[in-house]
Structures are given as C-alpha cells and as structure tokens.
Amino acid sequence: MAQIGSIVISPPLINTACAWASDLDQLQALYESPFTGAVTTRTSTLTGYNETAVCGVVFTNSTTSSLNSYGFSPLPLSSYLGWVKDILSAAVQSSSVVKPFIISITASTADELRPMIALIQAAAFNALLNTSCPNISSASPSGYIPSSIHPLLTALAEAHTQDKTLTIGLKLPPYTFRGQFDAMVNVLKECRVCRPDCSWRTCRRCFSTALSLGNVHTFHKLLHGDSQTDAGLRGICIIGVGGVTTPAALAHMRRAGASVVGAATLLGETRCWSF
Ligand SMILES: Cc1cc2nc3c(=O)[nH]c(=O)nc-3n(C[C@H](O)[C@H](O)[C@H](O)COP(=O)(O)O)c2cc1C
C-alpha cells in the first residue's frame, strides 16, 4: 500500500499511460484488475492529438520490450473525464472498492494547461503532467528544458494552492547526467509544487513518475537523502517505470526508492489481458 496525498494505491502497482489505457473498455479492465492499485489514463490533450498512420508499436520476439511511435491520444481530455466518471459512479453504486484514477495530460504552455487542470479539479480527479513524450516532431519533451517546464509547474502550483485536495504528478523523461537531475530538482523547488511547509510524514500530495531504475535511484537520493532538508521536496513520492515485466524488476524499483511501480509494455502482451 502507498499513500500519495489523498490517493491510496493498494497494491502499489499501476499501469502507466499508454495505448492500452485508451478507451472505456481498456480502462474498465484495468480498473477491475486485482493487480492495479490505481489506473492511469492514456495522455490526452484538451482537444485531441492528430494521430497519423506513422503512430504504432512493435514488440521484440524474445523479451518483453517495445518500441513505440505514438504521440498522445486522439481523444480529448473530456472523453477520459467522462469515462472515469462513469466507471467510478458504477463502482460506487455497486458498493465496490473505489480505486483512484490518475488522469494523464500534456500541454506545451501554461495557458493550455490551466483549463485542463480546471476540468480535472472540477471532477475531483488526480492529474499527471506528461513532460516526457519523445515522439512529437514539433516539440522536444518539456522535461528536458527547464525554461519550458518552469511555467507549467508554476501553473500546477497555482492550481494546488487554490485547491489543496488536488494531487498532482509529473512524468519525467529519462535523464543521463547529474546536471539534468539537479536542474529538475531546482525547478521543483523554485515552483513550489509541493509547499515548503509540508511535513514529510503527513503530506505526500505530489508525485513524480521517473523513467528507468537508475533515474528512480538518483531522484530518491536527491529528494529523500539525508542532505535534503526541504520538506516539500522530501514529500514527493516516486513512481518507478521502465522495464518492469517481472516480480524481480518490480522489487528492484521498490529498492531503488519507488513508492509505487508502473508498467506499460507488459499490458501490450496479449496474455496479460487475462489478469
Ligand atoms: C504503445 C505505448 C504508448 C504509450 N503512450 C504513452 C502516453 O500516452 N503517455 C505517457 O506518459 N507514456 C506513454 N508511454 C510510455 C509508458 O508509459 C512507459 O513510460 C514506457 O513504455 C516504459 O515503461 P514499460 O517498460 O513498462 O513499457 C507509452 C508506451 C507505449 C509502449
């Protein structure tokens, strides 16, 4: 079990945003699976992404790995909010255990992001800002560009100040050298996405989804190590993603510092749909 803000994730295993969390049937199946402690929607934009024939995914023959060229969902955020609302309403009506949803969104500017966050807040759901998609030819992942991510995080921090119940997350791209990690931690600190007066033990309303084992380990050290004195940063939970296809890989992520572990490619394996 893991707790991030108001979200309880039990078991601490989720699907990450992907093409297998695209429509109502897939989201329903993920919701009903006993192996997911929360469900993440495919990343959507306010009006839908222009998906072309070059978007797709391939798998390796002998290992569980994939290569994908998808951008974001062709469906707008409103579709996901409607489906999630329907799934949760049905769960409440049938007195089933209610599982949290994480609404994955993306935007390249703060002006684009604000109305999306407002819609998510109005529905009382949780938001994950995807800053990591490498497949958009017209835009580099904002997670690599501090000057791009700064205004986005400031917009999230403002939304958070207005509504303390909003749990927000960031999906970060994989970083390769120390300066990139430090720059990201500085942006998180400057933007105060997690308030400085948060108490480490009681407030964990923010999370970041870090891609790959090494990244999880480094962020864990930087955010939660003894030298980190900023309570806001210490309160950020890490969701570890990338290559989790076995119980051993899951255990490695947890040992590296992930509170919650996510998987995408595993879901694309047909056999996994029999959960
Ligand atoms: C077909 C496919 C579609 C994906 N779509 C998204 C997406 O919409 N948003 C997102 O944040 N990540 C997306 N991802 C990335 C996954 O969430 C995940 O970070 C990545 O695949 C690594 O995890 P894995 O090794 O478990 O697949 C996608 C991955 C795949 C394979």
The ligand as an SDF file (V2000), in Angstrom:
LIG
                    3D

 31 33  0  0  0  0  0  0  0  0999 V2000
    2.3410    1.9110  -27.0280 C   0  0  0  0  0  0  0  0  0  0  0  0
    2.7740    2.8610  -25.9560 C   0  0  0  0  0  0  0  0  0  0  0  0
    2.0750    4.0360  -25.7530 C   0  0  0  0  0  0  0  0  0  0  0  0
    2.4870    4.9380  -24.7560 C   0  0  0  0  0  0  0  0  0  0  0  0
    1.7560    6.0790  -24.5450 N   0  0  0  0  0  0  0  0  0  0  0  0
    2.0940    6.8890  -23.5060 C   0  0  0  0  0  0  0  0  0  0  0  0
    1.2880    8.0030  -23.1760 C   0  0  0  0  0  0  0  0  0  0  0  0
    0.2280    8.2790  -23.7620 O   0  0  0  0  0  0  0  0  0  0  0  0
    1.7020    8.7900  -22.1430 N   0  0  0  0  0  0  0  0  0  0  0  0
    2.8280    8.5240  -21.4070 C   0  0  0  0  0  0  0  0  0  0  0  0
    3.1470    9.2670  -20.4670 O   0  0  0  0  0  0  0  0  0  0  0  0
    3.6030    7.4670  -21.6920 N   0  0  0  0  0  0  0  0  0  0  0  0
    3.2510    6.6470  -22.7050 C   0  0  0  0  0  0  0  0  0  0  0  0
    4.0110    5.5390  -22.9580 N   0  0  0  0  0  0  0  0  0  0  0  0
    5.2190    5.2750  -22.1260 C   0  0  0  0  0  0  0  0  0  0  0  0
    4.8820    4.3430  -20.9540 C   0  0  0  0  0  0  0  0  0  0  0  0
    4.0010    4.9560  -20.0320 O   0  0  0  0  0  0  0  0  0  0  0  0
    6.1490    3.9510  -20.1880 C   0  0  0  0  0  0  0  0  0  0  0  0
    6.7100    5.1020  -19.5990 O   0  0  0  0  0  0  0  0  0  0  0  0
    7.2250    3.2870  -21.0500 C   0  0  0  0  0  0  0  0  0  0  0  0
    6.6680    2.4300  -22.0270 O   0  0  0  0  0  0  0  0  0  0  0  0
    8.2130    2.4890  -20.2020 C   0  0  0  0  0  0  0  0  0  0  0  0
    7.5430    1.5270  -19.4140 O   0  0  0  0  0  0  0  0  0  0  0  0
    7.4450   -0.0370  -19.8740 P   0  0  0  0  0  0  0  0  0  0  0  0
    8.8630   -0.5220  -19.9890 O   0  0  0  0  0  0  0  0  0  0  0  0
    6.6760   -0.7020  -18.7850 O   0  0  0  0  0  0  0  0  0  0  0  0
    6.7330   -0.0600  -21.1840 O   0  0  0  0  0  0  0  0  0  0  0  0
    3.6200    4.6420  -23.9510 C   0  0  0  0  0  0  0  0  0  0  0  0
    4.3020    3.4420  -24.1610 C   0  0  0  0  0  0  0  0  0  0  0  0
    3.8880    2.5470  -25.1400 C   0  0  0  0  0  0  0  0  0  0  0  0
    4.6520    1.2700  -25.3290 C   0  0  0  0  0  0  0  0  0  0  0  0
  1  2  1  0
  2  3  1  0
  2 30  2  0
  3  4  2  0
  4  5  1  0
  4 28  1  0
  5  6  2  0
  6  7  1  0
  6 13  1  0
  7  8  2  0
  7  9  1  0
  9 10  1  0
 10 11  2  0
 10 12  1  0
 12 13  2  0
 13 14  1  0
 14 15  1  0
 14 28  1  0
 15 16  1  0
 16 17  1  0
 16 18  1  0
 18 19  1  0
 18 20  1  0
 20 21  1  0
 20 22  1  0
 22 23  1  0
 23 24  1  0
 24 25  2  0
 24 26  1  0
 24 27  1  0
 28 29  2  0
 29 30  1  0
 30 31  1  0
M  END
$$$$
